Amino acid sequence: MDFATHIRTHAEPRGMTTLVPMRFGIVTAETYGGQVVTVPVAVVSRAPAPPASAAWLCVRQAVGPDRHWLAWLPADRVRSS
């Protein structure tokens, strides 16, 4: 599988909470191919990083008709759609 178009993920944080229902947004981030992209995502989880209460968000990027990629990003990279 070629991961060049997948958003580069950060290490999985501790204390994550699943968001039900998930929220939708837009993220600008670097891919494993080295490009910076702006793509729509679903925000599926969050995690704290003191002193903020939700400094990390796990986003779900569509990478095919029935395929998704999960990536942890700093919360300030995700904005509401």
N, C-alpha and C positions, 0 to 999 in steps of 0.2 A: 504494500500500500504506500502510495506517495503522500507524505504529510506536508508537502510544501505549501498548501493552501490552508492548512489548519492553524488556528490561533495558538501561539506559543503559551503554554500553561506555566504557572508558578507552582511551587511546592504546595501540596495539600495542607491547609491549616488545620489546627485542632479546634474542636468545639463547634463544628458546623451544624447548621439548622436548615432543614429542607423547607422551601417556600411552597406552601399549598394555599391557593393556586400559584403557579409560577407567574412571574411578571415578564413583560417584554420590553426590550430596549435596543439601543444602538451602541456598539462598541467600536472603538478605534484601537487597534492593537497590531503588534508585529506577528507575522506568520513564521512557521518553521523555514519557509523559503526566503525570509529576510525582507519581505515587503510589508509595508504598513497598510492595513485595510480598514475600511469602515463597513461593518456588516450588521444586519439585524440579528438579534439573539434572544433566547429565552433565559431569564435568570432563574435558576433552579435551587440555589442554596446560598447561604451566607455564613460568614464566620467572623468572630471578633478579632481585633488586633488592638490591644489597649493603647491609647485611651478611648479609641472609637468603638462603638458598639457593633458596627458592621463594616469593617475595613476591607474585607475580601468578599468577592462574589463569584460563584460558579455559574458560568454561562454555557448554554447549549447552542452550538453553531451547526447549522444544517450543512452537510458536506456531500449530500447526494439525495436522491428522491426519498429514500427510507433510512438514511444514515445521519448520525449526529456525532459531534465531538464535544467533550466537556473540557473546559479550561477554567482554572482559577486565576482571577485578575484583581488588581486593586480596584476598589469600588469607585474611585474617581475616574476610571476609564469607561464606565457605563453610564449612559444617560437615557432618560425615558424616551420612548418612541412616540 
